Amino acid sequence: MLPILACGAGIYLGLHFNVLILLPISLLGFGAVLFASWSGYGSYDSLRVMFLFFVSAQAGYVIGLTGRDAYSQVLARLGFAQSKRI
């Protein structure tokens, strides 16, 4: 469930923000995994979950970046945003 949520969050961030947003999200994910490791996970399991979170969030960010142009065209066609046409 965590990789799907992290990938979805990465897609949203890739559509709306620049690359610097990955740093606070990575720190937030690190804090969440650190907190979860105190509640009973072992150190190896915590590192594996943290790595999976980072990879899936960054993969989702790249997917969001590649879909940014198509997403803006869909929004312009539906009338929610301005078109980039001259």
C-alpha positions in Angstrom: 0.0 0.0 0.0 2.9 2.4 0.8 4.4 2.2 -2.7 1.1 3.0 -4.3 0.5 6.0 -2.1 4.1 7.2 -2.5 3.8 6.9 -6.3 0.5 8.7 -6.3 2.0 11.5 -4.2 5.0 11.6 -6.5 2.7 12.0 -9.6 0.8 14.8 -8.0 4.0 16.6 -7.0 5.5 16.1 -10.5 2.4 17.7 -12.0 2.4 20.7 -9.8 5.9 21.4 -8.3 9.6 21.6 -9.3 12.2 19.1 -8.3 13.0 20.7 -5.0 9.8 19.3 -3.5 11.4 15.9 -3.4 13.7 16.9 -0.5 10.9 17.7 2.0 9.0 14.6 0.9 12.0 12.5 1.4 12.6 13.9 4.9 9.0 13.3 5.7 9.2 9.7 4.5 12.4 9.2 6.5 10.7 10.5 9.6 7.7 8.3 9.1 9.8 5.2 8.6 12.0 6.1 11.6 8.8 6.5 13.7 7.5 3.1 12.4 10.8 1.4 13.3 10.4 2.4 16.9 7.1 0.7 17.0 8.4 -2.8 16.3 10.0 -3.1 12.9 13.6 -4.3 12.7 16.3 -2.1 11.2 16.6 -4.2 8.0 12.8 -3.9 7.4 12.9 -0.2 8.1 15.7 0.4 5.5 13.8 -1.7 3.0 10.6 0.2 3.5 12.4 3.6 3.3 14.2 2.6 0.1 10.9 1.4 -1.4 9.3 4.7 -0.4 12.0 6.8 -2.0 12.1 4.9 -5.2 8.4 4.9 -5.7 8.0 8.6 -4.9 10.7 9.5 -7.3 9.3 7.2 -10.0 5.9 8.8 -9.5 7.5 12.2 -9.8 9.1 11.3 -13.1 5.7 10.0 -14.4 4.1 13.3 -13.3 6.8 15.3 -15.1 6.2 13.4 -18.3 2.5 13.9 -18.1 2.6 17.6 -17.2 2.1 18.8 -20.8 -0.8 16.4 -21.5 -2.4 17.3 -18.1 -2.3 21.0 -18.9 -3.9 20.4 -22.3 -6.7 18.5 -20.7 -7.3 21.2 -18.2 -7.3 23.9 -20.9 -9.7 21.8 -23.0 -12.1 21.5 -20.0 -11.9 25.2 -19.3 -10.2 24.9 -15.9 -6.9 26.6 -17.0 -5.7 29.0 -19.7 -4.6 27.6 -23.0 -1.0 28.1 -24.2 -2.1 28.8 -27.7 -1.3 32.2 -29.3 
